[in-house]
Amino acid sequence: LDGVLTKIGLYNNDTKLPGFCGLWLALVPPDKKAIKWLRNHFKDGQDIIIISARHKQLEKMTRWWLKIYGVPFTRLVLVNPGKNAAEKKLAAIKELDVDIYLDDDIKTVELLKKAGINAFHYKGASC
């Protein structure tokens, strides 16, 4: 979510902070090109599953943010930040049988690729 649907990925997955520290994320504007790209794919009947290392306690705020900015999604999964966030994302991807995964963190993408996931390093809305 952060760094893919937003122009900046300020949330460091390796840092475990109290959930309330993430409330500032409500103020981060979306990347309009990324949202447009998602809307085009959602129209084609694609499921859009957002898997993020945000704190699970930020789910209501995150859903509100997605709704306010008109971000299409089928499901939202928050796995919590920390050193094992990439592994938790991998588990969610496998459980939900995700076909394609985008992430702004190259380390996460490399881990997913090693596990056989069709993962791509997302560097901005240029898909």
Beta strands, then each sheet from edge to edge (+ up, - down):
strand 1: 49-52
strand 2: 75-78
strand 3: 101-103
strand 4: 119-121
sheet 1: 1+ 2+
sheet 2: 3+ 4+
end
